[in-house]
Amino acid sequence: MAYLLQQLANAVPLSVLYATLAFGYVIGFALTKRADIAYGAIFAFSGHLYVLFAQLGWDEFWLVLPAALAMGAGAAIVGGVATGIVVGGLTLRLIERHARNAPIVAALGVLLVLMEGARLASGSREIWLSPFLNRAVPLWAGHSFAITLTLIQLLNTGLMLAMIAAGWLVIDHTSLGRIWRAVADDKIVAQLCGISSRLVFVLAYAAASLYASVAGVLATSYYGTMDFGAGLLISIKIVLIAAAGGHSHPLRSAAGAAAVGFAETLWSGYGPILWRDFAIGLVLVAVLVISRRERVVP
């Protein structure tokens, strides 16, 4: 029982990370209606910027660790959002030209550019952050065991939950959310009502990139680094996990992604780790195919 409780506790930070990424992904997907592998690349790229600028602040500017980390986080978020705005503008132009598959090809090119750019900038070597906020915090103590998470896991979980809650409030309870839903449902009708679908598209993609960038910073803070090849794997995984809860609403997609995080953690704790990604990916592909078939069949 103690082992199960610890595994469930371990699943919470990963599930919230997946939920945050899925929430941001659907904000952009609802407008494009196309799979976007550039979103995961922005997540990984932000992690690379974070460690690069944190090292720069530490080695070159002789900053204390909190200041160096703050410098890296600021650069990562600004760089990630700026990249998202550029990618969003490119995607919008391709969609307006009625090139249905061009945005997917362009996203692959963006992914390769970001991955290789990060690798070259770091001299083809992985940069690791010094561990911080890694003190174990007991969540529940029994007679012979304790359920714990580290301080950084708890902080990351709280920050990402706050991001999801803030996004839900904006989408469901403000005029900005109603405008976003109007363009997502039918941009032509929205334009006839005086809404600038182009502006909404760019702002939505900027918001999605903000979620990816902050998640990239928080994930890198916990794991200590971001692998060069993570962009492609994470991009494909985000496309699949976002479909677990459906693409109709960001909050439902986030809930489905959180379920995937729990499934992954429990599989890692009880099943053969070698088959984890294959099994989870197979289930997600089946969910995606079934959901698309239900939308097509009248």
Residue, then its C-alpha position, 0 to 999 in steps of 0.5 A: m500500500a505504501y508503494l502504491l501511495q508513493q506512486l500516486a504521489n509521484a504521478v501528480p507532478l507529471s500529470v499536471l505537466y501533461a495537463t498544462l501542455a494539453f491545455g495550451y495546445v488546444i488553445g491553438f489547435a481549436l483555431t487551426k484544426r491541424a496537428d501542430i508538432a511545433y508546440g512541443a518544439i517550443f516547450a523543448f526550446s524554452g528549456h534549452l534557453y533556460v539552461l543556456f542563459a542560466q549558465l551565462g548568468w552564472d559563469e559570465f555575469w557572476l550572478v548568484l543562483p536565484a538571479a541566474l535562474a531568473m535570468g534564464a527563465g525570463a529569456a526562455i519565456v520571452g524567447g518561447v513566446a516570440t517564437g510562438i508568435v512567429v510560428g503562429g503568423l507563418t501557420l496563419r498565412l499557410i492556412e489562408r492560402h488553403a494549403r492543408n498540409a503545408p502547416i504540418v510540414a512547416a512545423l516539422g521544419v521549425l522543430l528541426v531549426l529549434m532543435e539544431g539551433a539549441r544544440l549548436a548554441s550549447g556546443s553539442r553538450e548537455i548543460w545541467l543545472s545545479p540541484f535546488l529545492n530538492r528537499a523532501v516534504p512529507l505528505w503523509a507519514g505512517h508507522s514505518f514509511a512516509i509519502t514524500l515529494t520534493l519542494i520543487q515538485l510541489l511548487n511546480t504543481g502549484l504553479m501549473l495548476a494556477m496556470i490552468a485555473a487562470g486559463w479556464l477562468v479567461i476562456d469560460h468567464t470573460s469576453l476574450g474567451r467568448i471571442w476565442r470560442a466564436v473564432a474557433d467555431d466559425k471564423i467567417v461568421a465571427q469576422l462578419c460580427g466585427i471580430s478580427s480572426r487574424l488578431v485572435f489567432v496570433l493572440a491564441y498562439a501566443a497564449a499557447s506558447l506561453y503555456a509551453s514556455v513556462a512548462g518548459v522552464l518548470a520541467t527543466s528546473y525539476y529534471g535539471t536539463m533538456d535533451f536535444g532530441a526531446g523536441l520531436l518525441i515531446s511534440i508527438k506525445i503532446v499531440l496524442i495526450a491532448a486527444a485523450g480528453g478531446h479537442s473540444h475544450p482545453l480543460r477537458s483535454a487537460a483532464g484527459a492528459a492528466a489521466v495519461g500521466f497517472a497511467e504512465t507513472l503506474w505503468s512505470g511502477y508496476g509494468p515493464i518500463l520498456w513497453r510503457d511508451f508503446a502501450i500508452g501510445l497505442v491506446l492514445v492512437a486508438v482514442l484519437v482514431i475513434s474520436r475522429r470517426e465519431r465526428v465524421v459519422p452523422 
